Amino acid sequence: MSAPQRRNAAGPVSTAAPGPSARALAPLYAAGFTTAFGAHSIAAGLGAESGGIGLGLLTFGVLLALYDVAEVILKPVFGSLSDRIGAKPVIVAGLVGFAVASLLGTTSASPLMLGLARLGQGAAASAFSPASSAAVARLSGPAAAGSYFGKYGSWKGLGYVLGPLLGAGLIWAGGFPALFLSMAVISAVAAAWVWLAMPALPVLPRPRYTVAELVRQSTRRSFLVPTLVLAAATGSLGVAVGFLPLLGSRLHLDVFASMAVVAFLALSSTLTQPLAGRLRDRGRVSAPAGMGLGLGMIAAGIALLAVVPLPVTLYSSAVVIGCGIGMATPLGFAHLAAATPAERMGRTMGAAEIGREAGDAGGPLLVGAIATVAGLAAGLGTLALLVAAAAVASGALLRRDPVA
């Protein structure tokens, strides 16, 4: 009798089948690093050099927003395309497009060329980011999704840490052309690596869905709740990256000490994500409990800053917030992967990314608006309450979910 079969996100496999090889997944981790490194290094560089290249506040804001606007519009489109033609060609084409857009940024440091390069990079990242997430889900399968999404998120976190640091060094050495050229090289190498090492996942037959069925799929708890968790975690990250250095300067810390707070947060998130994924896969923590714990840690860290704004609490809160983000993020993606049929994995990951982008934009806007009227403590306190509410809701709504 043949060995018993089970089904994972990549199709039927034997119960004894080994997990995906490091050779197959490493280029996907490189793709995740590329989008994080590119987005944060250029954003930090624009902020540091805005005066030197003649950027007003409005132009600066537009340049920052172009990347995210392109992602919000295009990620679901490219996610669905990866279901239709396969993840590998979409990832490779996206990385090549990112390299081309980066080369455009080497031609001039004028606002127009920087804007075009930034828009092109955002469009290209919209292709390879959700397709990479879908490929990780299909290669790992639902049983091991936590571990592999933890590693994937860890490499993205490394890009968040190194982006501003290496970006500053590259701009100091050769201006924006040096930074954009490095992006072109990194993405081109990642594209070649994916093409050579990643297996071609088969395109699975997709049933035709009615509009009513599409609405039901998009409003199920197994999709909405982890997407809410990802949005809350990403929104908190966006607030932390912008407001922790601001709070540090208000506490009379020097520039280096204020910026180092973000590195502490990103590093704690990078180290936590693989651990959180392994705990989920080994049955030590369920997805609802882990996501709720992660959001609870984020809320506690933000609330501590709102109530006790001191240098020591600034750093300790950054570590707690980073650990919370590192706990919630891989479990959110793993839950999505486990709840989604393989034939529409790309569409689901692309749609979930909209939630993350909404949180990334909405969190800083919310805190900034409330802080303008009632002070920074009120803004941070409001965010802490909302994240805490999301933590309670995620645990309650997913408690009886069969894939939890």
Sequence and secondary structure as in RCSB ss.txt:
>XXXX:A:sequence
MSAPQRRNAAGPVSTAAPGPSARALAPLYAAGFTTAFGAHSIAAGLGAESGGIGLGLLTFGVLLALYDVAEVILK
PVFGSLSDRIGAKPVIVAGLVGFAVASLLGTTSASPLMLGLARLGQGAAASAFSPASSAAVARLSGPAAAGSYFG
KYGSWKGLGYVLGPLLGAGLIWAGGFPALFLSMAVISAVAAAWVWLAMPALPVLPRPRYTVAELVRQSTRRSFLV
PTLVLAAATGSLGVAVGFLPLLGSRLHLDVFASMAVVAFLALSSTLTQPLAGRLRDRGRVSAPAGMGLGLGMIAA
GIALLAVVPLPVTLYSSAVVIGCGIGMATPLGFAHLAAATPAERMGRTMGAAEIGREAGDAGGPLLVGAIATVAG
LAAGLGTLALLVAAAAVASGALLRRDPVA
>XXXX:A:secstr
    EEEETTEEEETT     HHHHHHHHHHHHHHHHHHHHHHHHHHHHTTTTT  HHHHHHHHHHHHHHHHHHH
HHHHHHHHHH HHHHHHHHHHHHHHHHHHHTS  SHHHHHHHHHHHHHHHHHHHHHHHHHHHHHH GGGHHHHHH
HHHHHHHHHHHHHHHHHHHHHHHHHHHHHHHHHHHHHHHHHHHHHHHS            HHHHHHHHTSHHHHH
HHHHHHHHHHHHHHHHHHHHHHHHHTT  HHHHHHHHHHHHHHHHHHHHHHHHHHHTTSS HHHHHHHHHHHHHH
HHHHHHH   HHHHHHHHHHHHHHHHHHHHHHHHHHHHHS GGGHHHHHHHHHHHHHHHHHHHHHHHHHHHHHH 
HHHHHHHHHHHHHHHHHHHHHHHTT TT 
